[in-house]
Amino acid sequence: MKRVIQLRRAGGVYVVLTLLFGAIAVNTSNNLLYLVTALMLAYLLGSGVAGRRNILAASVSLELPEEIYAGIPCPVVIKIKNGSRAPLFLIEASLGERANQRAFFPVVQPGGTVGKTAFVTFIRRGRARVENVELTSLYPFGFFKRYGRTGTLPAVVVFPSALKCDLKDVFVKDASQAAPSAAAPLSDTDVVGVRDYAEGDSMKIVHWKSSARTGRLKSRLYETNAAEAERIVDLDSLVKRGVERGLSMAAFAVCESLKAGLPVGLRSGGRTTEPQSGRKNALALLSRLALYGIGEQR
């Protein structure tokens, strides 16, 4: 059962002192002690009412990035919304026990929303959800620790971690990229564009002028080998070496193709997805890798 309130050490000491003064006042019939006890009780009541209003007016939501990889910390934006007409104070949101999984909000203005970043690590690929977001507050005097509501939390797809490998071993052989051959030299008139240098490119096709201008290696993209630059990841062969290892190698190939601006496809379960370029296609392929073998359609 979720906790609602926790008495802290300072609050316990205060309660004991209040009861002690009350007992002495009753035994001695001292009016001054009656007044002190009444003030202490009023102070305790005010603390409870203010703390309860403060935490119940806060609601939390999370924003997670599109790309989340297993075993790699990802930034999560924790947002606290104030649904009351008064400011909220001393709100802490926690996603776990570690310090980098917590965010502290000193003040949230009336009707406002404040976001701060924490980091969460998902251990396994597949569908996941941040199961436990704990919202707490020590406001106003630290006597009690109150717990708030969390709301609906988003589900995410966690991609396999990318394992660096030789890309020649990843792609379907007849669809792998080939450099211009010496037997059929290409001229600059055949160049249709420039892209980022990809592992396995021949140094003969490096575009040195663009590389010097951008500070990053660039390769020429020729008209005659533009189709050959389309890559199809052979997942059926990769998983034979070990499912998780194969999926991580495939994820690396998809990520590298996205960085290079090259089309990439996937062969899985005897079905081939034709190579396409762009971030949307890469995320779709990574999602298929994340859900491979856990009940989803391949």
Salt bridges, closest charged atoms under 4 A:
GLU63 OE2 - LYS79 NZ 2.63
GLU66 OE1 - ARG279 NE 3.13
GLU67 OE2 - ARG279 NH1 2.74
GLU97 OE1 - ARG102 NH2 3.78
GLU134 OE2 - ARG3 NH2 3.98
ASP188 OD1 - ARG220 NE 3.68
ASP196 OD2 - ARG216 NH2 3.35
ASP196 OD1 - LYS218 NZ 2.36
ASP201 OD2 - ARG195 NH1 2.87
GLU244 OE1 - ARG125 NE 2.98
GLU256 OE2 - LYS259 NZ 3.51
GLU296 OE2 - ARG127 NE 3.74
